[in-house]
Amino acid sequence: MRRSAAWPHPPSSNSAVAVAMANGPQQALSIVDELVASNRLPGSHLLPGVRGELLARLGRTAEAQAELELAARLCRNLRERAVLLRKAAAAG
């Protein structure tokens, strides 16, 4: 999704979630993939976590599981890591 008058701010993981809620996971996945390609939030668990959730919604379970496991490895919060690992197991 390119910036325009209707979307004046650079995309973020939050905007991807909002787009997923409004327009579905495929369009949101494009935003997340753009963020990954531009190396936004390197080393953060946020983008792989969001990406994993979107892939799961699209039925791309193997990819979803891999992304959620990556997010869990990058996550420093033990409770959040546990949630990500549960989601990864459920996706697979």
C-alpha positions as CSV (number, residue, x, y, z in Angstrom):
1,M,0.0,0.0,0.0
2,R,1.5,3.3,-1.1
3,R,1.0,6.5,0.7
4,S,-1.6,8.8,-0.7
5,A,-3.8,11.6,0.4
6,A,-6.1,9.0,2.0
7,W,-3.2,7.3,3.7
8,P,-0.7,10.1,4.6
9,H,1.4,8.3,7.2
10,P,4.0,5.6,6.5
11,P,2.6,2.1,7.1
12,S,3.2,0.4,10.4
13,S,2.2,-2.9,12.1
14,N,-0.7,-1.0,13.6
15,S,-2.0,0.1,10.3
16,A,-1.6,-3.4,8.9
17,V,-3.9,-4.7,11.7
18,A,-6.4,-2.0,11.0
19,V,-6.4,-2.8,7.3
20,A,-6.9,-6.5,8.1
21,M,-9.9,-5.7,10.2
22,A,-11.4,-3.5,7.5
23,N,-10.3,-5.2,4.3
24,G,-9.1,-8.6,5.2
25,P,-5.7,-10.3,5.7
26,Q,-4.4,-10.3,2.2
27,Q,-4.2,-6.6,1.9
28,A,-2.7,-6.3,5.4
29,L,-0.1,-8.9,4.5
30,S,1.1,-6.7,1.7
31,I,1.7,-3.9,4.2
32,V,3.6,-6.2,6.5
33,D,5.7,-7.6,3.7
34,E,6.6,-4.0,2.7
35,L,7.6,-3.2,6.2
36,V,9.8,-6.4,6.4
37,A,11.4,-5.6,3.0
38,S,12.2,-2.0,4.2
39,N,13.8,-3.5,7.4
40,R,11.5,-1.7,9.7
41,L,11.7,-2.9,13.3
42,P,14.7,-5.2,12.8
43,G,15.0,-7.8,15.6
44,S,11.4,-7.1,16.9
45,H,8.9,-9.8,17.4
46,L,6.1,-7.5,16.3
47,L,6.3,-7.9,12.5
48,P,6.7,-11.7,12.5
49,G,3.9,-12.0,15.0
50,V,1.5,-9.9,12.9
51,R,2.6,-11.7,9.8
52,G,2.1,-15.1,11.4
53,E,-1.5,-14.1,12.4
54,L,-2.3,-12.9,8.9
55,L,-0.9,-16.0,7.3
56,A,-2.9,-18.2,9.6
57,R,-6.1,-16.3,8.6
58,L,-5.2,-17.0,5.0
59,G,-4.8,-20.7,5.7
60,R,-1.1,-20.7,5.0
61,T,-0.4,-22.7,8.1
62,A,3.2,-23.8,7.6
63,E,4.3,-20.2,6.9
64,A,2.2,-19.0,9.8
65,Q,3.8,-21.5,12.2
66,A,7.3,-20.5,11.1
67,E,6.6,-16.7,11.5
68,L,5.0,-17.2,15.0
69,E,7.9,-19.4,16.1
70,L,10.3,-16.6,14.9
71,A,8.3,-14.0,16.8
72,A,8.5,-16.2,19.9
73,R,12.3,-16.5,19.6
74,L,12.6,-12.7,19.3
75,C,10.2,-11.9,22.1
76,R,11.7,-11.1,25.5
77,N,8.4,-11.2,27.4
78,L,7.9,-14.7,28.8
79,R,4.1,-14.6,28.8
80,E,3.9,-13.1,25.3
81,R,6.4,-15.7,24.1
82,A,4.2,-18.5,25.6
83,V,1.1,-17.1,23.7
84,L,3.1,-16.9,20.4
85,L,4.3,-20.5,20.9
86,R,0.7,-21.7,21.6
87,K,-0.5,-19.9,18.4
88,A,2.4,-21.5,16.4
89,A,1.4,-24.9,17.7
90,A,-2.2,-24.3,16.8
91,A,-1.3,-23.1,13.3
92,G,0.6,-26.3,12.6
